[in-house]
Amino acid sequence: MLNTLGRGAALLLIAATSLAAQNIAVTGATVIDGTGKAPIADGVVVITNGRISAVGKAGTVQVPASTRTIDARGKYVIPGLMDANLHLFLNRDLETLIKYEGRYHEVAIEGAQIALKSGQTTVFDTWGPRDALIKARDMIHSGQQQGSRIYLAGNIIGFDGPLTADFRLTAAPFVSKAFAKRINETWELGTGRKLLWMYPQEVRDSIRKYAASGVDFLKYGASGHVDMNFLTFSPRAQQAIVEEGHRARKTVQAHVTSPESVDLAVEAGVDILTHGDMSGPSHPIAEETLKKINAGIEHPVLRSESRTIAADTIDPRVRLGEGHFNAPYALEELGMDHMEILKTATSNVAHAYKFPDAVIKDGKVVDLGALPTAPLISAKTKS
């Protein structure tokens, strides 16, 4: 999948999912493939039947007849950006949980469209309501909706739902116990804190079932979320989680927020460490540490009413459509090589998740101004 970027990183074109893919040739641009190879000046990229069929310097690549040509002189063509750690439904505010209950997949689709509009052609959702995310993923994959390609983990194994001590227990008293239970179970689906009490074999059995439930990869908590200072699963239980994930041919990642949680997860054989830059209050995070990229839709009403209340706002670093640009800018300021920065958001992500072909999708020019097609959370007017 490709983006063409003008100077100043102005997004002009995204190739995206479509039931009727177009044959396209992008010509005249500087082509950067995201692998670290030297850029190709005056390059040509040919997309045939939704797949990249040829890349090279002008004069060396044959453009098939009846191919739509896009003149991209003065611009750059790069692989579609990926977000390795994103939450399409990040909203834990009661207003959203209540108003859109039963429609969480629509919020996720909106998030995927905002992500696509800002250049993220593939996203890896590492925490959210599993069934709603599966529905959103499948609707986009089938062409019913536009949006970034979604890979999802569902719940963070070992964590309870949104209205619990793992996330926002303070909101629970303001809704009925039945509603809080229903919402929490929408996330947990048998993978909540109760696993922390189980024998390793029981954990293994639960993970085997969850890995077969439609998720694309697994994520578990090796340390706490709100209380980041405690360890969660034992070494034997972590090993069971990782082994069952790998048995199902899925990557497994761990939420880690302390030196020991990192060590335990590594010993268990995880593929990816999330928040591995965190090392506790006595070990400040070094400025040069690469921060993980997150994302979510900021609720405009909450933003306007309580900008200073941490519990009701979303850090700009994790704001969909903006947050994934912050890390590259910071890395550039710190002197990181530009090609290496690009790889952190393209090929490195694909290799980490063992999806080397994830940067390629069906080819079609997207009307960026039309996204999101049905704004819910991102709408700038109060409802």
N, C-alpha and C positions, 0 to 999 in steps of 0.2 A: 504494500500500500504506500502511496506517495503523497507528499505535500509539496507544493511549490511556494517558496517563501520569497517575498521581495526584501529589499534592503530595510533594515530596522525590524525584521521578523514580522512583516505584515502578511498575514495569511491570505492567500489568494485562491487556492484550489486544494481540494481533497478528493482523492479517489476513494469511493465508498461502496457499500453493499447495494446491489440492485438486482432485481429479478431479470432485467434485460440489460446486461452489461454492454457497454460501448467499446469499440476498438478505438484507442486513442494513441496519438504520438505527441509527446511533449518535446519540443525542439528548442535549441538555442540556449538552454539553461546550463548553469554549472551543476553537475550531478555529483552528489555525495552519497555513497551507498551505506554509510553507517558502520562499516567493518574496520575502518581505519585506513583504507586504501586512499591514494591521492585522488582529489577531485578531478572530474572530467570536464574541461572547459568546452563550450559549444557542444554540449552533449545531447543525445537523443534517447528517450525512453519510450519503448513501444509496449502498450498494454493490449493484449489480444484475448478476447473472451474472458475478461476479468482477471487475467494473469499477466505479470510482467514477462514478456517474451524476448525482449532484446534491450540491451543497454550498451551505449558506446559513443564514440566521438562522431560528429556529423561527417557523412561521407563513408563511414564504415558500417552503418546500420541501414538495412533496407526496410522502408516503411511500406507495408502492404497497401494495395489499392482499397479505396472506400474507407480509409482511416481518417478520423477526425484529428486535425492537427491543431495543437495549441502552441502559440508562439510565446516562449518564456524567456526571451532574451533579457539579460540583466537581472535575472532571478536565480534562485537556488532550488533544486529538487532534492529532497531528503526523504528517507524512510518515514513512514507514519510514526509519530511519537507514541510511546507506551507509558502507562502509569502502572508501576509494579505493586502499589499499595494504596488502594483507593476504596472509598465507601460511597456508592451511588445513592444509598439511602442512609445518610449520616444523621438525619434529623431525629433527635430524641425529645424535642419539645412536645408537650401534650397537645398543642393546637394541631400540629401536623399528624401526630399519631391518631388522634380522634377523627379529624376531618377526612383523612384519606385512608382510613381503615378499609381494607378490601380493594384498595387502588394503589398499593405500594409499588406495584409493577409499573404504574404510570409515572410515578416519581423517579423510579430507576431509569426508565426510558428517557425521561426528560434530562436526567443527569448524563446519560450516554450520548444524547444529542448535543448537550453543551460541551462535553468532552470532545466529540467529533468536530464541532465547530471551531474549537481552539487547537486542533491539530492532533489530538490523541485518537489514533485509529484503533487501538486495542487497549483495553483496561482490564486489570486483574482486581476484582472486588474481594477484599479480604475480610469483610465483616458485614453482615446484613441479613434480612429476612430471606431465607433460602428459597422458598417456593415462589415468592414474588420476583426474585432475581432470576430464577430459572425461566419464569414466564417471559420476563423482559428479554433475556438472552435469546430464547427461542423465537420470539417475535421478530427480533432484529435479524437473526440468522436466516429466517425464512423469507425475509423481505417485506413483512407486513409493516415494519417500522424502520426508519433510518436510525443510525446511531453507531457508536464505537462497538467493535466486537467485544463481547463480555465473556470473561472467564471468572468463575466465582467459587468461593469456599463456603458460603453460608455463615453459620455461627463460628465464633472462635471457641474451639472445643475447650471445655472447662470453665467457661464464663456463662453466667446467667443472663437473662434478657435485659432490655433497655431500662425497665423500671425496677431495678434491683441494686444491690450494693456494688455490683460490678460496673454500673454506669450512672444511673440517676435515681437512686432510691428516694431522694427528697421529693420527687414529683409524685410518687405513688399514693401518698395520703389524699391527694386531690382528685382521685378517680376511684371508682368502685373497685373492690377487690376482684370482682369477676373480670373487669376490663383489664386490670393490671396483669392478672393471671393469663388471660387470653393473649395479650401482646407479648408477654415474656415467652410464652410457649411458641409463639410464631417464630421467634429467634432460636430458642433452645433445641426443640425437637429431639429431646433425649441426649443432648450433648452438653448440658449445663454443669453446675458445680457438683451435682450428685456423683459425677464420675470421679471426683477427687477422693471419695470415700471407698471406691471400689478396688477389688483386687485386680492386678494386671490382666488376668485372663478375662475378667468382666469388661474392663476397658477395651480390650482387644475385640471382644464380641460386638460392643457398641460401635466402635470405629469401623469395623468391617461392614456393618449395616449402613452406617452413615456414608461411607465412601461409595456405596452402591446406589445412593439416593438421587443422583443427578448432579452432584457437585463436580467441579473440574479439578480441584486440588484441595488440600486440607491445611488448616491453620489451627494451632492449639496455643494455649497460654502457658508458657513455662514460668511466668511470674504474673503477679496480679496486675489489674488495670487501674482502678482507683487507688488501691493500696499496692503500689508498685514494689514495695520493699519485701514482699513475701514470695517464697517459692511455692509452686503449685503441685504439679505431678512429680512423683518419685522417678528416679532414673529408670526403674523397671517399667513403669507405666508409660513414660515417654518413649521408651524403646518399642513398646507394643503399638503405640500410635503411629510411629514412623514406619514400622515394619508393615502394618496393615495398609497404610497409605501407599507404600511402595509395592505391596502385593497387588493393589488395585491399579498399578501403573500411574500413580498420581504423585506430583511433587508435594512435599510437606514442608510447611514453614512454621516457625515458632515466634510468638510474641515474647520478647525478652527485654528486660529493663534493669538488669544488674549484672555484674561480672559473673556471678555464679550461675544465673539463669542462662547466660550465653554459653558458659562451659558445659552445663548439663545438656543443653539442646544440641551442641556440637557433638558431644559424646553419643547422643541418641541417633545421630546421623541425619539431621534435618538438611534440607536443600537450601533453605533461605532463612535468614534471621531478619525479623522485622523490629525496628527500633533498636538495633544493635549498637547505636551510637550513645544510648543512655547508659550511665554507669553509676547512678545514685547521687545523693546530695553531697557526699564527701569526695566525689570524683567528678568535678565539673566537666561538661562536654567541651572538648577542644573545638575552637572555631573552625579548624580545617576539616572537622569530621563531616562526612557526607550525610546529610539528613535525608531520611526516607521521604518519598513523595506521597502525599495523601490527597484526598479530594472530597468535597461534599457541597451540596447546594445551600447557600446561606439564605435563611428566611428573611425577606426584606422587612416584614413587620417587626420581628424581633430585633433586627439590626437597627431600625429607626427608634425603637422604644427603649432599648437597653444595651446600648453600645458598650457600656462599661461593666456589664455584669458578665463575668466569665462563663457562668453556667448557661447563659442564654445566647451566646454569640459563638461564631466559628472563627478560629484563627485564620487571618488572610493566607497563611501558608497552605491551608487545606481547602481553599475555595476553588470550586470547579471553574475551569475556564481561565484561571489566573495562577493558582498555586503551583502547577507543574513547571511554570517558567521561573519561579523564584530560585529554585536550587541551581539551575544552570547559570543564572546571573551571578549568584553567590560564588559558584565554583570559578567562574571567569574572573571575578574580582580577586580571588585567592590565587590566580595564576595557573589554573589547570589548563592543559592543552585543549584547544577547541574541539578537535576530533574525538578526544577522550570524553569530553562533556557530552557530545552527541551520542556516543555509544552508551552512556549511562541511561539514556532514555529510549534507546532503540535496540540494537543487537544484544547488549548485555542483559536486558530484561528478557528477551526471547530465549536466550541460552539458559538463563537462570531457571525459567519455568519449563525448560525443555520443549519449547514451542518454536523451533527455528524458522518455521514458515509463517509465523503469526503476522509478519509485516505485510503480507500480500492478501488483498481481498478483491472482490469483484469490482470492476472498474466503471465508474460513472462520476461525472462532475456534479457536485452537490451545490444546491442553492443555499449558501451559508445564511443569507438573510431570513430564510424560512425556518431556521432552527433556533430553539426547539419548536416543534410543530404544535404542541399543546401545552404551553407553559402553565405550571401549577405553582411550585415553590419559587421559581425564579421570576415570576411576574412581579413587576415593580409597583403594582397598585394593591392597596389593601382590599381584602374581600370581607 
